[in-house]
Amino acid sequence: MALGLTTVVIIGVPALMFAVNTLGNITDLERAEAFATGLINETRLVDIGTTNKTELAVLIPEYVTISASESTLTITFTKEGIPETQWKDTFLHPVSLLGSTSAGQYSMTISLVAGTIEIVFASL
């Protein structure tokens, strides 16, 4: 009986740790996806003129990088053990990022200034 229990513990604990780690990774990815979707949607509202300016308190999740090149906004999730995931959208206007985009809490303002979408992150 003890031998059987030992076998279960030796095999079961690593499998359980893998499952717990996988759940944690999914949560990080889901957090990143929610942030990326929200940022793209809010940027789109300013881009098409639905609103002139959006101000939100946001949390940039860990493992997320934000970049802009011309009219394209890219949010990338990179964490060891998970395939890299990108959310990318191209807008009618050029996109400019101002302020820090590292993980943390920010006041984010999205506005159209002189024909450019400015996304400003100010630390809270």
C-alpha positions, 0 to 999 in steps of 0.5 A, spaced: 500 500 500 505 504 501 509 503 495 502 505 491 501 511 495 509 513 493 508 512 486 501 516 486 505 522 490 511 522 485 507 522 479 501 526 481 505 532 484 508 534 478 502 533 474 498 538 479 504 543 479 503 543 471 496 544 472 496 550 477 502 553 473 498 552 466 492 555 470 496 561 472 499 562 465 492 562 462 490 568 467 496 572 465 494 571 457 486 572 459 488 579 462 493 581 457 487 579 452 482 583 455 487 589 456 489 589 448 482 588 446 480 594 450 486 599 448 484 597 441 477 598 442 478 605 445 483 607 440 478 605 434 473 610 438 477 616 437 480 614 430 473 614 427 471 620 431 466 617 435 469 621 441 474 626 441 478 624 447 478 618 452 481 618 459 481 611 463 485 608 469 488 602 466 493 596 469 498 594 464 499 587 465 505 583 466 508 580 460 505 585 455 509 590 451 505 596 447 508 598 440 506 603 435 509 604 428 505 609 423 498 607 423 499 600 427 498 599 434 501 592 437 500 589 443 504 583 445 504 578 450 510 574 451 511 569 457 516 563 457 512 557 456 507 560 452 507 561 445 507 569 443 501 572 442 499 579 438 493 583 438 494 588 432 490 593 429 491 599 423 487 605 424 486 611 419 491 616 423 498 615 425 499 612 432 503 615 437 505 612 444 507 617 450 509 615 457 512 609 460 508 602 457 511 598 462 507 593 467 503 597 472 497 602 473 496 608 469 492 614 467 491 613 460 488 618 455 487 617 448 486 623 443 486 626 436 492 631 436 494 634 429 491 628 425 495 623 430 492 619 435 496 620 442 496 614 447 499 617 453 500 613 459 501 617 466 503 613 472 498 613 478 
